[in-house]
């Protein structure tokens, strides 16, 4: 991807063509995403401004966002000063990823006042700053104190200064770019980036890829040709080597000599740059948000899994030791039998085992009598006998806990924002995570989250349900499905429950459901996976079993290739 200064220029040109626009509503989804609902030219749109460290950007969007009940302080400040105001200008400062919004709004006295909103799209240093017309900072989404940043201060009351530009040249203002390039130094793409403002590695390499040989004679022509092609933007998203890229031009730059991004696996163009950004960032941004919110869950799951494996190993060692408990009983019995013959003894005695008529050596504690040694062996036998029963029960429970943790770990692979609270609640109920205080509206919001399962349709028309976590698995298996419906699950591994809501599904539907059961499982990366299926009437949930745990019989097994929904 390349959200560089050149890309920013054409995005700003696109946004500016829709002005003026009135800011009808300002919302902040989280500490990184700001949404302006704007209306202009008889059209209402949502302008997204993000300061995400990896996916910082701004563009019009059609995505929906969960808005917190209590807005952050920065949102309140923006609403006070610019909500209801008109956006008259959107300017790019230089050719960098620095954007200025000029907004006219009424102050507390009803007088028209001009405000500036600066958006710095600069990775982890991205920021949104509200200032007066004279660039006095009112507030910002991130504060930079003199202690945290010596170059400049972003705090209320200070004068806003733009980030340092490293004295680079605007590529649109240069006549002879070749004079800034030293062909003896090599790495022309790096020199282009270091000399000209707003050009990313992708831009530099696309520029140079127009010719197989770049020299001082043709560099000016290649540079100007690239800049002229960019004057007619064609928002494009393409896939190369299983990676997605986007830019404002087609990747081959209208040149057969281009080899930087070949071979192209898929190329898709969009009508607007905002549509391109929305398509590229939507899933990535959601995934990043999920990873951030579920980080503690995944960490707890992995730590619990490691602890349970260690516990199971220790329990198995104890069980193996308890298997030999009859040996301690025998030694105690033989010492009792031969007690009067063992008056003078060392740390070992040898007696005849009258069950086998073979000699046996018994270790003796010389500080104790033979009778005390015999009682010690008897006590060891009784302890191991009791412990064997306890260990057997604990091994069973630990294996069940491991199976349950594996199911939680698998559900984290397909989790979305709506399901995070379900998994968190499961872990709290199971005692793996401490309960945190939550607001009442948050609880109500997730009241029917068990209904967020996946619903899809087979190629032959049957409805297929797929659970994404244990709570949803229980719901579709025990509540939605009927006794004559087919139920699917990967064989002997953690995975989603899959149900076909049809009493007579076709063979194609059965195969597709089995593929989904394999795809939404811990074996989703395998090529050939065994999946069991049976009727719901043969699926049983034991009393007191953990969420998602069932037993089943009368199953048929299919070998399929895993498949997930796009």
MARBAFI-420732 format. One line per field, with one value per residue (C-alpha): residue number from 1; residue in three letters; x, z, y. Coordinates in Angstrom, 1 decimal. Last residue first. Layout:
! MARBAFI-420732
resi = c(NUM:...)
resn = c(ALA:...)
xx = c(X:...)
zz = c(Z:...)
yy = c(Y:...)
END
This chain:
! MARBAFI-420732
resi = c(566:565:564:563:562:561:560:559:558:557:556:555:554:553:552:551:550:549:548:547:546:545:544:543:542:541:540:539:538:537:536:535:534:533:532:531:530:529:528:527:526:525:524:523:522:521:520:519:518:517:516:515:514:513:512:511:510:509:508:507:506:505:504:503:502:501:500:499:498:497:496:495:494:493:492:491:490:489:488:487:486:485:484:483:482:481:480:479:478:477:476:475:474:473:472:471:470:469:468:467:466:465:464:463:462:461:460:459:458:457:456:455:454:453:452:451:450:449:448:447:446:445:444:443:442:441:440:439:438:437:436:435:434:433:432:431:430:429:428:427:426:425:424:423:422:421:420:419:418:417:416:415:414:413:412:411:410:409:408:407:406:405:404:403:402:401:400:399:398:397:396:395:394:393:392:391:390:389:388:387:386:385:384:383:382:381:380:379:378:377:376:375:374:373:372:371:370:369:368:367:366:365:364:363:362:361:360:359:358:357:356:355:354:353:352:351:350:349:348:347:346:345:344:343:342:341:340:339:338:337:336:335:334:333:332:331:330:329:328:327:326:325:324:323:322:321:320:319:318:317:316:315:314:313:312:311:310:309:308:307:306:305:304:303:302:301:300:299:298:297:296:295:294:293:292:291:290:289:288:287:286:285:284:283:282:281:280:279:278:277:276:275:274:273:272:271:270:269:268:267:266:265:264:263:262:261:260:259:258:257:256:255:254:253:252:251:250:249:248:247:246:245:244:243:242:241:240:239:238:237:236:235:234:233:232:231:230:229:228:227:226:225:224:223:222:221:220:219:218:217:216:215:214:213:212:211:210:209:208:207:206:205:204:203:202:201:200:199:198:197:196:195:194:193:192:191:190:189:188:187:186:185:184:183:182:181:180:179:178:177:176:175:174:173:172:171:170:169:168:167:166:165:164:163:162:161:160:159:158:157:156:155:154:153:152:151:150:149:148:147:146:145:144:143:142:141:140:139:138:137:136:135:134:133:132:131:130:129:128:127:126:125:124:123:122:121:120:119:118:117:116:115:114:113:112:111:110:109:108:107:106:105:104:103:102:101:100:99:98:97:96:95:94:93:92:91:90:89:88:87:86:85:84:83:82:81:80:79:78:77:76:75:74:73:72:71:70:69:68:67:66:65:64:63:62:61:60:59:58:57:56:55:54:53:52:51:50:49:48:47:46:45:44:43:42:41:40:39:38:37:36:35:34:33:32:31:30:29:28:27:26:25:24:23:22:21:20:19:18:17:16:15:14:13:12:11:10:9:8:7:6:5:4:3:2:1)
resn = c(UNK:UNK:UNK:UNK:UNK:UNK:UNK:UNK:UNK:UNK:UNK:UNK:UNK:UNK:UNK:UNK:UNK:UNK:UNK:UNK:UNK:UNK:UNK:UNK:UNK:UNK:UNK:UNK:UNK:UNK:UNK:UNK:UNK:UNK:UNK:UNK:UNK:UNK:UNK:UNK:UNK:UNK:UNK:UNK:UNK:UNK:UNK:UNK:UNK:UNK:UNK:UNK:UNK:UNK:UNK:UNK:UNK:UNK:UNK:UNK:UNK:UNK:UNK:UNK:UNK:UNK:UNK:UNK:UNK:UNK:UNK:UNK:UNK:UNK:UNK:UNK:UNK:UNK:UNK:UNK:UNK:UNK:UNK:UNK:UNK:UNK:UNK:UNK:UNK:UNK:UNK:UNK:UNK:UNK:UNK:UNK:UNK:UNK:UNK:UNK:UNK:UNK:UNK:UNK:UNK:UNK:UNK:UNK:UNK:UNK:UNK:UNK:UNK:UNK:UNK:UNK:UNK:UNK:UNK:UNK:UNK:UNK:UNK:UNK:UNK:UNK:UNK:UNK:UNK:UNK:UNK:UNK:UNK:UNK:UNK:UNK:UNK:UNK:UNK:UNK:UNK:UNK:UNK:UNK:UNK:UNK:UNK:UNK:UNK:UNK:UNK:UNK:UNK:UNK:UNK:UNK:UNK:UNK:UNK:UNK:UNK:UNK:UNK:UNK:UNK:UNK:UNK:UNK:UNK:UNK:UNK:UNK:UNK:UNK:UNK:UNK:UNK:UNK:UNK:UNK:UNK:UNK:UNK:UNK:UNK:UNK:UNK:UNK:UNK:UNK:UNK:UNK:UNK:UNK:UNK:UNK:UNK:UNK:UNK:UNK:UNK:UNK:UNK:UNK:UNK:UNK:UNK:UNK:UNK:UNK:UNK:UNK:UNK:UNK:UNK:UNK:UNK:UNK:UNK:UNK:UNK:UNK:UNK:UNK:UNK:UNK:UNK:UNK:UNK:UNK:UNK:UNK:UNK:UNK:UNK:UNK:UNK:UNK:UNK:UNK:UNK:UNK:UNK:UNK:UNK:UNK:UNK:UNK:UNK:UNK:UNK:UNK:UNK:UNK:UNK:UNK:UNK:UNK:UNK:UNK:UNK:UNK:UNK:UNK:UNK:UNK:UNK:UNK:UNK:UNK:UNK:UNK:UNK:UNK:UNK:UNK:UNK:UNK:UNK:UNK:UNK:UNK:UNK:UNK:UNK:UNK:UNK:UNK:UNK:UNK:UNK:UNK:UNK:UNK:UNK:UNK:UNK:UNK:UNK:UNK:UNK:UNK:UNK:UNK:UNK:UNK:UNK:UNK:UNK:UNK:UNK:UNK:UNK:UNK:UNK:UNK:UNK:UNK:UNK:UNK:UNK:UNK:UNK:UNK:UNK:UNK:UNK:UNK:UNK:UNK:UNK:UNK:UNK:UNK:UNK:UNK:UNK:UNK:UNK:UNK:UNK:UNK:UNK:UNK:UNK:UNK:UNK:UNK:UNK:UNK:UNK:UNK:UNK:UNK:UNK:UNK:UNK:UNK:UNK:UNK:UNK:UNK:UNK:UNK:UNK:UNK:UNK:UNK:UNK:UNK:UNK:UNK:UNK:UNK:UNK:UNK:UNK:UNK:UNK:UNK:UNK:UNK:UNK:UNK:UNK:UNK:UNK:UNK:UNK:UNK:UNK:UNK:UNK:UNK:UNK:UNK:UNK:UNK:UNK:UNK:UNK:UNK:UNK:UNK:UNK:UNK:UNK:UNK:UNK:UNK:UNK:UNK:UNK:UNK:UNK:UNK:UNK:UNK:UNK:UNK:UNK:UNK:UNK:UNK:UNK:UNK:UNK:UNK:UNK:UNK:UNK:UNK:UNK:UNK:UNK:UNK:UNK:UNK:UNK:UNK:UNK:UNK:UNK:UNK:UNK:UNK:UNK:UNK:UNK:UNK:UNK:UNK:UNK:UNK:UNK:UNK:UNK:UNK:UNK:UNK:UNK:UNK:UNK:UNK:UNK:UNK:UNK:UNK:UNK:UNK:UNK:UNK:UNK:UNK:UNK:UNK:UNK:UNK:UNK:UNK:UNK:UNK:UNK:UNK:UNK:UNK:UNK:UNK:UNK:UNK:UNK:UNK:UNK:UNK:UNK:UNK:UNK:UNK:UNK:UNK:UNK:UNK:UNK:UNK:UNK:UNK:UNK:UNK:UNK:UNK:UNK:UNK:UNK:UNK:UNK:UNK:UNK:UNK:UNK:UNK:UNK:UNK:UNK:UNK:UNK:UNK:UNK:UNK:UNK:UNK:UNK:UNK:UNK:UNK:UNK:UNK:UNK:UNK:UNK:UNK:UNK:UNK:UNK:UNK:UNK:UNK:UNK:UNK:UNK:UNK:UNK:UNK:UNK:UNK:UNK:UNK:UNK:UNK:UNK:UNK:UNK:UNK:UNK:UNK:UNK:UNK)
xx = c(-15.1:-16.8:-14.5:-13.5:-11.6:-11.0:-13.1:-13.0:-16.4:-17.3:-20.8:-22.0:-24.4:-23.1:-22.7:-21.3:-21.5:-19.3:-20.0:-20.4:-19.1:-21.0:-23.3:-25.6:-24.2:-25.2:-26.3:-26.2:-27.9:-31.3:-29.4:-28.7:-25.1:-22.0:-18.3:-15.5:-12.1:-9.8:-7.7:-5.7:-4.9:-4.9:-8.4:-7.4:-8.2:-11.8:-14.0:-12.7:-13.4:-17.0:-17.3:-16.2:-18.6:-21.4:-20.4:-20.3:-23.8:-25.2:-23.8:-25.3:-28.7:-30.4:-33.5:-34.6:-33.2:-31.7:-28.1:-26.1:-22.4:-20.8:-17.4:-14.1:-11.8:-10.5:-11.5:-13.4:-14.5:-18.2:-21.4:-25.1:-27.9:-31.5:-34.2:-34.0:-34.5:-31.9:-32.2:-32.2:-29.8:-27.3:-27.6:-27.5:-24.8:-22.5:-23.3:-22.1:-19.1:-17.9:-18.3:-21.2:-22.1:-25.7:-26.5:-29.7:-30.4:-30.6:-28.7:-25.5:-25.7:-26.9:-25.2:-25.9:-23.0:-23.7:-24.5:-27.6:-25.5:-25.0:-28.6:-27.9:-24.7:-26.1:-27.9:-24.6:-23.0:-26.0:-25.5:-21.9:-19.1:-17.0:-14.4:-14.5:-11.2:-10.4:-9.9:-12.7:-15.0:-17.6:-15.0:-13.7:-17.1:-17.9:-14.7:-15.7:-19.1:-17.7:-15.4:-18.2:-19.5:-16.0:-15.3:-13.9:-12.8:-9.4:-10.4:-12.9:-10.0:-8.4:-11.8:-12.2:-8.6:-9.4:-12.4:-10.3:-7.7:-10.4:-11.8:-8.3:-7.7:-11.0:-10.2:-6.6:-8.1:-10.5:-7.7:-5.4:-7.9:-8.5:-4.8:-4.1:-6.2:-4.3:-1.0:-1.6:-2.8:0.4:2.7:1.0:1.6:5.2:5.7:4.0:6.5:9.4:7.9:7.6:11.2:12.4:13.4:16.8:18.0:15.4:15.1:15.1:13.6:15.4:13.3:14.1:11.9:9.3:6.7:4.0:6.2:8.5:11.7:13.6:16.6:17.2:18.6:19.8:21.5:19.7:20.2:16.8:15.4:14.0:11.3:9.9:9.7:5.9:5.6:8.5:6.8:3.4:5.0:7.0:3.8:1.8:4.6:4.7:0.9:1.3:3.2:0.4:0.5:3.8:2.3:-0.6:1.8:3.7:0.4:-0.6:2.6:2.1:-1.5:-0.4:2.2:-0.4:-2.9:-0.4:0.4:-3.3:-3.9:-1.1:-2.3:-5.9:-4.9:-2.8:-5.6:-8.1:-5.7:-5.2:-8.9:-9.3:-6.2:-6.5:-10.2:-9.2:-6.5:-9.0:-11.6:-9.0:-7.8:-11.3:-12.3:-8.9:-8.8:-12.4:-12.9:-9.7:-10.7:-14.2:-12.6:-10.3:-13.3:-14.7:-12.8:-10.4:-9.7:-6.6:-6.0:-3.1:-0.8:2.7:4.2:4.5:8.0:8.1:7.2:8.8:5.4:4.4:1.0:2.1:2.0:0.4:-2.6:-2.6:-3.9:-2.5:-3.4:-1.6:-2.7:-0.3:-0.7:2.4:0.6:-2.9:-4.3:-6.4:-6.7:-7.9:-7.3:-5.9:-5.4:-2.7:-0.8:0.1:1.6:3.8:5.0:5.8:7.6:9.9:10.5:11.4:13.7:15.4:16.0:19.4:20.7:20.1:17.4:17.5:14.6:12.2:8.8:10.0:11.7:8.4:6.8:9.8:9.7:5.9:6.1:9.0:6.8:6.9:5.6:8.5:11.3:15.0:15.0:12.4:14.1:17.5:16.0:14.6:17.9:19.8:23.2:25.6:27.2:23.9:23.6:20.1:19.0:20.0:17.8:14.7:14.9:11.7:10.7:7.5:5.2:7.9:7.8:11.4:12.5:13.9:13.4:9.7:9.6:6.1:3.7:3.7:0.6:0.8:0.4:-2.8:-3.9:-1.0:0.9:4.5:7.3:10.8:11.4:8.6:7.8:9.0:7.8:4.3:2.7:-1.1:-3.0:-6.6:-5.9:-7.2:-7.6:-4.3:-3.6:-3.4:-4.4:-7.8:-8.2:-6.9:-8.2:-5.5:-5.8:-2.7:-0.6:2.8:2.2:1.8:2.0:-1.4:-1.4:-4.8:-5.1:-8.5:-8.6:-11.3:-13.0:-15.6:-19.0:-20.5:-23.3:-21.9:-20.9:-19.0:-20.5:-18.8:-16.5:-14.2:-10.9:-9.6:-5.8:-4.2:-0.6:0.4:3.1:3.1:3.2:0.4:-2.7:-5.9:-9.5:-11.6:-15.1:-16.2:-19.3:-20.1:-22.9:-20.4:-17.3:-16.6:-18.7:-18.8:-15.0:-14.5:-17.0:-15.2:-11.9:-13.4:-14.4:-18.1:-20.2:-22.5:-19.7:-20.2:-20.0:-19.1:-20.7:-18.8:-19.9:-16.8:-15.4:-11.7:-9.0:-6.0:-3.9:-3.8:-0.7:-0.6:-4.3:-4.9:-8.1:-10.4:-13.6:-15.9:-19.5:-21.8:-25.1:-25.9:-27.9:-24.7:-23.3:-23.9:-21.3:-21.3:-17.8:-16.4:-13.2:-11.3:-8.2:-9.3:-12.5:-15.7:-15.6:-18.6:-19.2:-22.6:-24.0:-20.8:-21.9:-20.2:-18.9:-17.4:-17.6:-14.7:-12.5:-12.8:-11.6:-8.7:-7.8:-7.6:-5.5:-3.0:-3.0:-1.9:1.1:1.8:1.9:-0.8:1.1:0.0)
zz = c(2.1:3.7:4.8:3.2:4.5:2.0:2.7:4.0:5.3:8.3:9.2:12.8:14.7:17.9:19.6:22.6:23.3:24.7:23.3:26.7:29.6:30.6:33.7:32.3:29.2:25.8:23.4:19.6:18.1:17.7:15.8:13.0:12.3:10.7:11.3:9.5:8.5:6.9:3.8:2.9:6.3:7.2:8.7:11.1:14.3:13.0:11.0:7.6:8.6:9.6:6.5:4.3:6.0:5.3:1.7:1.4:2.9:0.7:-2.4:-1.3:-1.1:2.2:3.3:6.8:6.1:8.5:7.9:11.0:11.7:15.1:15.1:15.8:18.3:17.2:17.3:14.0:12.7:13.5:11.5:12.5:10.1:10.8:11.7:15.5:14.9:14.9:16.3:20.0:21.0:18.1:17.0:20.5:21.9:19.0:19.5:23.1:22.2:19.5:15.8:15.2:11.6:10.3:6.8:4.9:2.0:-1.5:-3.8:-3.7:0.1:1.8:4.6:8.2:10.6:14.3:15.8:17.7:20.8:21.0:22.2:25.4:24.1:23.9:27.2:29.0:27.5:28.5:32.1:32.2:32.9:35.9:35.3:36.1:36.5:33.7:33.7:36.2:33.8:34.1:33.4:30.4:29.0:29.6:27.7:24.8:24.6:25.0:22.0:19.7:18.4:17.5:15.4:16.2:13.5:14.9:18.5:18.3:17.9:21.2:23.0:21.7:22.7:26.2:26.4:25.4:27.9:30.6:29.7:29.9:33.2:34.6:33.5:34.9:38.2:38.5:37.9:40.2:43.1:42.7:42.5:45.4:47.7:46.7:46.8:50.4:51.5:50.0:51.5:54.9:54.5:53.6:56.6:58.8:57.7:58.5:61.9:62.5:61.4:63.9:62.8:62.5:60.1:57.5:55.4:51.7:50.7:48.5:47.2:46.9:44.8:46.0:43.9:46.5:49.4:48.5:50.3:52.3:51.6:53.9:53.1:55.2:57.6:59.9:63.2:64.5:61.2:61.9:64.3:61.6:58.8:58.4:59.1:56.8:54.1:54.5:54.3:51.2:49.6:50.3:48.8:45.7:45.4:45.0:41.7:39.6:42.0:40.5:37.0:38.3:39.8:36.5:34.7:37.1:36.6:32.8:33.1:35.2:32.7:29.9:32.0:32.6:28.9:28.0:30.7:29.4:25.8:26.8:29.0:26.2:23.7:26.1:26.9:23.2:22.4:22.2:20.2:17.9:17.3:16.5:14.1:12.4:12.1:10.6:8.2:7.1:6.3:5.1:1.4:0.5:2.2:0.8:-2.8:-2.3:-1.0:-4.0:-6.3:-9.2:-8.2:-10.1:-9.4:-10.4:-9.4:-9.5:-11.1:-11.9:-11.7:-9.2:-10.0:-13.6:-15.6:-19.0:-20.8:-19.7:-19.0:-15.3:-14.8:-11.4:-12.6:-11.0:-7.8:-5.6:-3.7:-2.8:-1.7:-1.0:-2.2:-4.5:-6.3:-5.6:-7.0:-5.9:-8.2:-8.0:-11.6:-11.1:-14.2:-12.9:-11.8:-15.4:-15.6:-12.5:-14.0:-17.4:-15.7:-13.7:-16.7:-18.9:-16.4:-15.8:-19.6:-20.2:-16.7:-17.0:-16.0:-17.9:-18.0:-18.2:-16.6:-13.5:-12.2:-11.4:-10.0:-7.7:-6.4:-5.9:-4.1:-1.8:-0.9:-2.5:-0.4:-0.7:-3.2:-2.4:0.1:-1.8:-5.1:-3.6:-2.2:-5.7:-7.3:-5.1:-6.8:-5.5:-8.9:-10.4:-8.1:-8.3:-7.4:-10.8:-12.5:-11.1:-13.8:-13.6:-9.9:-8.4:-8.7:-7.0:-3.9:-2.7:0.7:3.4:6.1:6.3:10.0:11.5:11.3:14.2:16.2:18.7:22.3:24.4:24.4:23.9:20.9:21.6:19.1:18.4:22.1:22.2:25.3:27.9:25.9:26.0:23.0:23.4:21.2:20.0:20.0:21.7:21.3:19.7:18.5:14.7:14.2:12.8:16.0:16.3:16.4:16.1:14.8:15.1:13.4:15.0:14.9:11.2:9.8:8.6:10.3:10.2:11.1:11.9:11.5:12.9:11.5:13.6:12.8:15.8:17.8:21.2:22.0:18.7:15.2:12.7:9.6:9.0:7.1:7.1:6.8:5.7:6.2:4.4:2.5:-0.9:0.7:3.1:1.6:1.8:2.5:2.3:3.1:5.7:7.2:11.0:12.7:14.9:14.9:18.4:21.0:19.0:18.6:22.4:23.2:20.8:22.4:25.9:24.9:24.2:26.8:25.1:23.0:19.2:17.4:13.8:10.4:7.1:4.2:4.2:2.9:3.4:6.0:6.9:9.7:9.2:11.1:14.1:13.9:13.7:11.7:10.1:8.6:6.7:6.6:3.8:3.3:-0.2:-1.4:-2.6:0.9:4.1:6.6:9.3:10.7:12.2:14.4:14.9:17.1:20.7:20.0:17.9:18.0:16.7:15.2:13.6:11.1:9.7:6.7:3.4:0.9:-0.8:-2.8:-5.1:-2.1:-1.2:-4.6:-4.6:-1.1:-2.2:-5.2:-2.9:-0.4:-2.9:-3.8:-0.1:0.6:1.5:-0.4:0.0)
yy = c(-14.8:-17.8:-20.5:-23.9:-26.9:-29.7:-32.8:-36.4:-37.4:-39.5:-40.7:-40.5:-42.8:-41.2:-37.8:-36.1:-32.3:-29.5:-26.0:-24.4:-26.6:-29.7:-29.6:-32.2:-33.8:-32.3:-35.0:-35.2:-38.3:-36.5:-33.7:-36.2:-37.1:-35.7:-36.3:-34.4:-35.8:-33.3:-33.3:-30.2:-28.8:-25.0:-25.1:-27.9:-25.9:-25.5:-23.2:-24.5:-28.2:-27.5:-25.3:-28.1:-30.5:-28.0:-27.9:-31.7:-32.0:-29.3:-31.0:-34.4:-32.7:-31.9:-33.8:-32.5:-29.0:-26.5:-27.7:-27.4:-26.6:-26.6:-24.9:-26.6:-28.3:-31.7:-35.3:-35.3:-31.9:-31.2:-31.4:-31.7:-32.8:-31.8:-34.4:-33.6:-29.9:-27.2:-23.6:-24.3:-27.1:-27.1:-23.4:-22.1:-24.4:-23.5:-19.8:-19.9:-22.0:-19.5:-18.9:-21.1:-21.9:-22.2:-23.6:-22.9:-25.2:-23.6:-26.0:-23.9:-23.9:-20.8:-18.9:-17.9:-17.2:-17.0:-13.6:-15.0:-15.8:-12.0:-11.6:-9.7:-8.1:-4.5:-5.0:-5.7:-2.6:-0.5:-1.6:-0.5:-3.0:-3.9:-6.5:-10.2:-12.0:-14.5:-18.3:-19.0:-20.8:-18.0:-15.4:-17.3:-17.6:-13.9:-13.0:-15.3:-13.7:-10.2:-10.7:-12.0:-8.7:-7.5:-10.5:-13.9:-16.4:-17.5:-16.7:-19.6:-22.0:-20.8:-21.2:-24.7:-25.5:-24.1:-26.5:-29.5:-28.5:-28.2:-31.6:-33.1:-31.4:-32.8:-36.4:-36.1:-34.7:-37.7:-40.2:-38.2:-38.3:-42.1:-42.7:-40.4:-42.6:-45.7:-43.9:-42.7:-46.2:-47.8:-45.2:-45.8:-49.6:-49.0:-46.7:-49.3:-51.9:-49.6:-48.9:-52.7:-53.2:-50.5:-47.0:-45.3:-47.9:-46.9:-50.1:-50.8:-54.1:-56.7:-59.6:-63.3:-65.6:-68.1:-66.1:-65.4:-66.4:-63.4:-64.6:-61.9:-59.7:-56.7:-53.3:-50.4:-52.9:-55.3:-57.1:-58.2:-59.3:-62.8:-61.5:-59.1:-61.7:-61.6:-57.8:-57.0:-59.2:-57.3:-53.9:-54.9:-56.3:-53.1:-51.0:-53.1:-52.8:-49.0:-49.4:-47.9:-44.9:-43.8:-43.8:-41.7:-39.2:-38.9:-38.5:-35.8:-33.9:-34.0:-32.9:-29.9:-28.8:-29.1:-27.2:-24.4:-24.0:-23.9:-21.3:-19.1:-19.4:-18.7:-15.7:-14.2:-14.7:-13.0:-10.1:-9.4:-9.6:-5.8:-5.1:-8.1:-7.2:-3.6:-4.7:-7.1:-4.4:-2.0:-4.7:-5.6:-2.0:-0.7:-1.9:-1.5:1.8:3.2:2.3:3.7:6.9:7.1:7.1:5.1:2.0:-0.4:-4.0:-6.1:-9.7:-12.1:-9.6:-11.1:-8.6:-5.7:-4.4:-5.6:-2.5:-2.5:-3.0:0.5:2.0:2.5:-1.3:-0.9:1.1:4.5:6.0:3.3:0.1:-3.0:-6.5:-9.3:-13.0:-12.6:-9.6:-8.5:-5.3:-2.3:0.6:4.2:5.6:9.1:11.3:13.7:10.6:9.9:13.4:12.8:9.6:11.2:14.0:11.7:9.3:12.3:13.8:10.4:9.8:11.3:10.8:7.1:4.7:1.3:-1.1:1.9:2.6:0.8:4.0:5.7:2.6:2.2:5.7:5.7:2.3:3.5:6.5:10.0:12.8:15.3:14.7:14.2:11.4:9.3:9.9:9.0:5.7:4.8:5.6:3.1:3.9:6.5:7.2:8.2:11.2:12.6:16.1:17.5:14.9:16.7:19.5:21.6:21.1:22.5:19.4:17.1:19.4:19.4:17.9:20.2:17.5:18.2:19.0:18.6:21.6:24.0:24.9:27.7:26.5:27.1:23.5:21.1:19.9:20.8:20.7:19.2:18.1:15.6:13.6:16.2:19.2:17.6:16.0:15.5:13.2:13.8:17.5:20.6:24.3:24.9:28.5:28.4:32.0:30.8:28.8:25.3:21.7:19.0:15.4:13.2:10.6:9.8:6.0:6.3:9.8:11.0:14.4:15.9:19.6:21.1:24.9:27.2:30.3:32.1:33.4:35.2:33.6:34.5:30.9:30.6:30.1:28.0:28.3:25.4:25.3:21.7:21.3:18.1:16.8:13.7:15.6:17.4:20.8:21.4:19.8:21.9:21.1:24.3:25.5:23.0:24.5:24.5:22.6:20.8:23.0:24.5:22.6:19.4:19.4:19.9:17.2:14.8:15.5:14.8:11.2:10.5:8.6:6.1:4.7:4.6:1.2:2.0:1.5:1.5:3.6:5.8:9.0:9.3:9.9:7.7:6.1:2.3:1.1:3.5:4.2:8.0:7.7:10.3:8.9:11.3:10.0:11.2:13.0:14.3:17.3:19.0:18.9:17.0:15.8:13.2:13.5:10.3:10.1:6.9:6.4:6.8:5.0:5.4:9.2:11.0:14.4:15.3:17.6:19.1:21.1:20.6:23.2:21.3:18.1:18.9:19.3:15.6:14.5:17.1:15.9:12.3:13.4:15.1:12.3:9.8:12.0:12.5:8.8:6.3:3.6:0.0)
END
